Amino acid sequence: MDIVLLRLDEAAHDLSMAVSSLPAAKNSTSKFSNPSAFEQWLHNGAADDQIEKDSLTIPKALLELASRIKFDLGIFQNEPKYDFATMMAYVGPLSLHLDCPTYISDTFVKQTENKGRGLFARKDFKRGDLIMLEKAFVLPGYFIQDRNSDCLLYNLENESASPRPGALLLKELIQKLRHNPSCRKAFFDLDAGSYPSTITADTAPKDIPVDV
């Protein structure tokens, strides 16, 4: 349920506690029998199989859940090797997830003098080079044709309203940032430079009502 509600940090914590309570973990010398070590592994962004190589025996269902949480929190890889045909074959009207590791090549973010923050290249790229590939941080509602739960995002400045997918996208963005402190700093550091960036992982409000 935590994953459905985008409470990924809580899901990682609960799974870590569940693994540490396994009978096999109680008598194991594996570092992953420690809930803190297991939770850190879930957040490390590495596409490795440390758990499968470890001496601690974990049920398949919990391993699959761990894989899901790691992907949703973010996996990174150092080489631009992707099977795009296979990846796209799994994308459809009811399945928008693109489960793949994030790849970012030779770029960095810095503050400019008068244009806010920008993404800059560390080298000259050739045509066709893959510079970045990542999963969407949030997704609009899957069932966007479901008219029983229509909602709009209103802009009081110009008296306009965006369609339901845009409103749901903002809702999921706020929910994910609210429930997952581990995801906040990277988002709030990438401001557009057009407003004071005063919200950080430490100062973000604890209770943010979300209703769109």
C-alpha positions as CSV (number, residue, x, y, z in Angstrom):
1,M,0.0,0.0,0.0
2,D,2.9,2.4,0.7
3,I,4.1,2.1,-2.9
4,V,0.6,2.8,-4.2
5,L,0.5,5.9,-2.1
6,L,4.0,7.0,-3.2
7,R,5.4,6.5,0.3
8,L,8.6,5.0,-1.0
9,D,10.8,5.9,2.0
10,E,8.3,4.3,4.3
11,A,8.1,1.3,2.1
12,A,11.9,0.9,2.2
13,H,11.9,1.2,6.0
14,D,9.1,-1.3,6.5
15,L,10.7,-3.8,4.1
16,S,14.0,-3.4,5.9
17,M,12.4,-4.2,9.3
18,A,10.6,-7.2,7.8
19,V,13.8,-8.6,6.4
20,S,15.6,-8.1,9.7
21,S,12.8,-10.1,11.5
22,L,13.2,-13.1,9.3
23,P,14.3,-16.3,11.1
24,A,17.3,-16.5,8.8
25,A,18.4,-12.9,9.7
26,K,18.4,-13.5,13.4
27,N,21.3,-16.0,13.2
28,S,23.0,-14.4,10.2
29,T,26.3,-12.5,10.1
30,S,25.2,-10.8,6.9
31,K,25.3,-7.0,7.0
32,F,21.8,-7.0,5.4
33,S,20.3,-8.5,8.6
34,N,20.8,-5.0,10.0
35,P,17.7,-3.0,8.9
36,S,19.8,0.2,8.5
37,A,22.2,-1.5,6.1
38,F,19.3,-3.0,4.1
39,E,17.5,0.4,3.9
40,Q,20.7,2.1,2.8
41,W,21.1,-0.5,0.0
42,L,17.5,0.3,-1.2
43,H,18.5,4.0,-1.5
44,N,22.0,3.7,-3.0
45,G,20.9,3.9,-6.6
46,A,23.2,1.0,-7.7
47,A,22.0,-1.6,-10.1
48,D,23.7,-4.5,-8.3
49,D,22.8,-7.9,-7.1
50,Q,24.5,-7.8,-3.7
51,I,21.5,-9.3,-2.0
52,E,21.4,-12.3,-4.3
53,K,25.1,-12.9,-3.7
54,D,24.8,-12.5,0.0
55,S,24.5,-15.3,2.5
56,L,21.2,-14.1,3.9
57,T,18.3,-16.1,2.4
58,I,15.4,-13.8,1.6
59,P,12.0,-15.0,0.1
60,K,11.5,-14.3,-3.5
61,A,8.5,-12.1,-2.9
62,L,10.5,-9.8,-0.7
63,L,13.3,-9.7,-3.2
64,E,10.8,-8.6,-5.9
65,L,9.4,-6.0,-3.6
66,A,12.9,-4.7,-2.9
67,S,13.6,-4.5,-6.7
68,R,10.4,-2.5,-7.2
69,I,11.3,0.0,-4.4
70,K,14.9,0.5,-5.7
71,F,13.6,1.2,-9.2
72,D,11.0,3.7,-7.9
73,L,13.6,5.5,-5.8
74,G,16.0,5.6,-8.7
75,I,18.6,3.3,-10.3
76,F,21.7,4.6,-12.1
77,Q,24.0,3.0,-14.6
78,N,27.3,4.2,-16.1
79,E,26.9,2.9,-19.7
80,P,24.2,3.9,-22.2
81,K,23.2,0.3,-22.9
82,Y,19.4,0.0,-23.4
83,D,17.2,-2.3,-25.4
84,F,14.7,0.4,-26.4
85,A,12.5,-2.0,-28.5
86,T,11.9,-4.3,-25.5
87,M,11.4,-1.3,-23.2
88,M,8.8,0.2,-25.5
89,A,7.0,-3.1,-25.8
90,Y,5.9,-2.9,-22.2
91,V,4.5,0.6,-22.5
92,G,0.7,0.9,-23.2
93,P,-2.4,2.8,-22.2
94,L,-2.6,1.1,-18.8
95,S,1.1,0.7,-18.2
96,L,3.2,3.9,-18.4
97,H,6.1,2.8,-16.2
98,L,9.4,2.7,-18.0
99,D,11.5,0.6,-15.6
100,C,15.1,1.4,-16.6
101,P,18.1,2.7,-14.8
102,T,18.9,6.4,-15.2
103,Y,21.9,7.4,-17.3
104,I,23.4,10.9,-17.4
105,S,26.6,11.5,-19.4
106,D,29.3,14.1,-18.8
107,T,27.0,17.0,-17.7
108,F,26.7,19.1,-14.6
109,V,24.3,21.7,-13.2
110,K,25.5,25.2,-12.2
111,Q,24.1,28.6,-11.5
112,T,24.4,31.2,-14.3
113,E,24.7,34.9,-13.8
114,N,21.2,35.9,-14.9
115,K,19.4,32.8,-16.3
116,G,19.0,30.6,-13.3
117,R,20.4,27.1,-13.1
118,G,21.3,25.3,-16.3
119,L,22.6,21.9,-17.5
120,F,26.1,22.1,-19.1
121,A,28.2,19.6,-21.0
122,R,31.7,18.5,-19.8
123,K,32.7,17.5,-23.4
124,D,31.7,17.9,-27.0
125,F,28.9,15.5,-28.0
126,K,28.4,14.0,-31.4
127,R,25.1,13.7,-33.2
128,G,23.3,10.6,-31.9
129,D,25.0,10.5,-28.5
130,L,22.7,9.5,-25.7
131,I,23.1,12.3,-23.1
132,M,20.4,11.4,-20.6
133,L,17.7,8.8,-20.0
134,E,15.6,8.6,-16.9
135,K,12.2,7.5,-15.7
136,A,9.6,10.2,-15.2
137,F,9.7,11.4,-11.5
138,V,5.9,11.4,-11.5
139,L,3.2,10.3,-13.9
140,P,-0.4,11.5,-14.5
141,G,-3.2,9.2,-13.6
142,Y,-3.3,5.9,-15.6
143,F,-7.0,5.9,-16.3
144,I,-7.1,9.4,-17.9
145,Q,-10.4,8.5,-19.7
146,D,-12.1,7.9,-16.4
147,R,-14.6,10.8,-16.3
148,N,-15.9,9.8,-12.9
149,S,-13.0,11.5,-11.2
150,D,-12.4,14.6,-13.3
151,C,-10.4,17.3,-11.8
152,L,-8.9,20.6,-13.0
153,L,-5.9,22.7,-11.9
154,Y,-7.0,26.4,-11.6
155,N,-4.7,29.3,-12.2
156,L,-6.2,32.3,-10.4
157,E,-3.8,34.8,-12.1
158,N,-5.2,34.3,-15.6
159,E,-8.4,32.5,-14.7
160,S,-7.5,29.4,-16.7
161,A,-7.7,25.7,-15.9
162,S,-5.5,22.9,-17.0
163,P,-7.1,19.5,-18.0
164,R,-7.2,16.5,-15.6
165,P,-3.9,14.8,-16.5
166,G,-2.0,18.0,-15.7
167,A,-3.7,18.4,-12.4
168,L,-3.0,14.8,-11.5
169,L,0.6,15.3,-12.4
170,L,1.0,18.2,-10.0
171,K,-0.9,16.2,-7.3
172,E,1.4,13.2,-7.6
173,L,4.5,15.5,-7.7
174,I,3.5,17.1,-4.4
175,Q,2.6,13.8,-2.8
176,K,5.9,12.1,-3.8
177,L,7.9,15.1,-2.4
178,R,5.8,15.2,0.7
179,H,6.1,11.5,1.6
180,N,9.8,11.0,0.5
181,P,12.4,13.2,2.1
182,S,15.1,11.3,0.2
183,C,13.7,12.7,-3.0
184,R,13.4,16.4,-2.0
185,K,16.8,17.9,-2.1
186,A,17.6,16.9,-5.7
187,F,14.3,18.5,-6.8
188,F,14.4,21.7,-4.8
189,D,18.1,22.4,-5.7
190,L,17.1,22.5,-9.4
191,D,15.2,25.8,-9.3
192,A,14.6,27.9,-12.4
193,G,16.4,30.9,-10.9
194,S,13.2,33.0,-11.2
195,Y,12.1,32.8,-7.5
196,P,13.9,32.6,-4.1
197,S,14.7,28.9,-3.5
198,T,14.0,28.8,0.3
199,I,12.5,25.3,0.6
200,T,15.0,22.6,1.5
201,A,14.7,19.0,2.8
202,D,15.0,20.4,6.3
203,T,12.6,23.3,5.9
204,A,9.9,21.7,3.8
205,P,6.5,21.7,5.6
206,K,5.7,18.4,7.3
207,D,1.9,18.6,6.5
208,I,1.0,19.7,3.0
209,P,-2.7,19.2,2.2
210,V,-3.2,18.0,-1.3
211,D,-6.6,18.3,-3.0
212,V,-6.9,19.1,-6.7
